[in-house]
Amino acid sequence: MIQIKNLTKSFDGKPVLEHLNCTIHHHCIYGLVGANGSGKSTLLRLINGILKQEDGEILVEKEFAFDNEKIKQKMVFVPDDLFFYPSYTISDMAHFYQALYPTFDQEYLRELVSKLKLNPEAKISSFSKGMKRQCALILALATRAKYFFFDETFDGLDPVVRNFFKKQLAKQMEEDDITIVMTSHNLRELEDVCDNLGLLYKGGILFESDISTIKTNMHKVQISFLEDFDQKKFPNFEILSFHKVGSVASMIIKDPENTAYQKLKKMKPIILDFLPLTLEEVFIYEMEALGYEFNEIL
């Protein structure tokens, strides 16, 4: 488990993170979403002990990560701005990583390199942006670490390779009981991967929840009755949005107890359809409920 309490970090006197609190549970994929410049990369660097906070604390397995070699050997960070030593090949980088991580798996590395048809003896500097990202992810996975941190995880990867790495992450979670934290400013990219999502805004976590809960607790409803009606017909429902065109109304209903369908059915509508919401739609309505404009945050 990763526990972040009252975390504050500034650069040149300008606060980037202020009194941030967050808990990342064991064996989950936690997606951190936010606009460019919201502090996502800074937060990952703080958790990994690359930067030091001015205030607050970060605990990994109830220990401080900063200057903690034992904890750092369980953590691997793939930044957005990748770095490889000049003239190094994948094989060279693998030996470098092996010196840092006792659990580094050379056989697993060779397997991934082979599947992606990369040349382990070619200079990484000669690779395309997408291939360099593949190298970084391969090296990270081969550490067999317990905590993985990916900044803009799939940036520069084509859809086939993205799907490959998503499958590898799922497989490794099952085999090694790992925890993954990944950032993006794209909700759709994280929707089918993450268990939990946190929205970073103005230095703090504005909203967080597990994906299955936020997607099942909210419904898009299309409904119609023989008689004319308006929103006043539904006083016992938490309606986040209501629009009526002709005789059919479209509503967004918050339904944490999952009883809305049966209640609406008892009202004997002539049309009653429950439609799935995308994660982006869920966040839009949640932000509106909190008094924020979604487009100003992401």
Protein Blocks (a to p, Z undefined) as FASTA:
>chain_A
ZZdehiacdeehiafbghiacdddehiaddddddehilmmmmmmmmnomaccfbdcddee
hiafehplklmmmpccddfbdcddehiafklmmmmmmmmmmkbcfklmmmmmmmnopafk
bcfklpcfklmmmmmmmmmmmnopabdcdehklgoiafklmmmmmmmmmmmmmmnopadd
dddfbfklmmmmpmbdcddeehiafbgcdfklmmmmpccdddddfbdcdfklmmmbccfb
dcdehjbccdddddfkopmmmmmmmnopabdcdddddfklmmmmmmmmnopafklmZZ
